[in-house]
Amino acid sequence: MTAIDATGVRALEDVAAQLRASERTALFCGALEQPKAILVSSGFPEKFGAGNFCPHVDAALERATVINSGSPEGMKAYVA
């Protein structure tokens, strides 16, 4: 996405919360500057785990591997 507003942030929060409620994790990667700044200023990373915001798809795949491994490290950056 190239831009996001409060409605978009709310939609992403809803999806991430639904995933969390079903014991799944949302991973976000490759955010452009404007959407990233809006998400950070809204507190989104703190709510859903800063470790779940990855700079690129390879990092997101690595994060998914850690989460799916069942290790304590997998949940380290996840905020309940």
N, C-alpha and C positions, 0 to 999 in steps of 0.2 A: 504494500500500500504506500502511496506517496504522501498522504495526509490523513489526519484523524481529528475528530472533535470530541466533545463530551459525550455525544450520543454513541460514537464509535467505542470510546473507552468503556462506557456502560455495557455495551454489547459484548465486548471482550471479557469484562468482569463477569458477566452472566455465564458465558461459555466456560470460562476457567473455573467458576464456582460449581457449575454442573459437573464438570469433569472431576473436580476434587471430591464432590459428594459421591461419585461413583468409583472412587479410589483410583482415578487416573490423573495424569499430570499434563497440563498444557505446556508446550515448549514454544518459544517465540524466537525467531532468528532473522538476522539480516534487516532489522528495522532501519529505515532511513532516518535522517536527522530530525525532521519535524515530528513524525509519530513517536520516535524514541523520547524526545524531549517532553512531549505531552504525557506519555505513559509514566515516565519518571516523575514528573511534577505532580501527577495524580496519586502517587504512592503505589502504583500497580506492582512494581517489583517486590516491594516489601510485603504486600498482601499475598502474593502468589509464588514467591521465591526468586530472589535475584539470580540464583544459579540457573533458573529456567529461561533466562534471556541470554541468548547466545549470539555471537557476532556473525556467524555464518552457519550454513547447513551442516558442515562437517562437525562443528562444535556441538550442534544440536543432536546429531547422531551419537556422538561420544557421550553426551549427557543422558540420552535415552538408554544407552547401554549400561551406564552406571545405575540409573534408576531401576532398570529391569533386572539388574544383578541381585537385588535383594539385600545388598550391603548397607550398613548404616551410612556410608558415604553418599548413597543414593538419595537420602532424605536430608542430608546436612543443610543444603541451601533452601529447603522447603520450609515455609513459614505456615504453621497451622492456624 
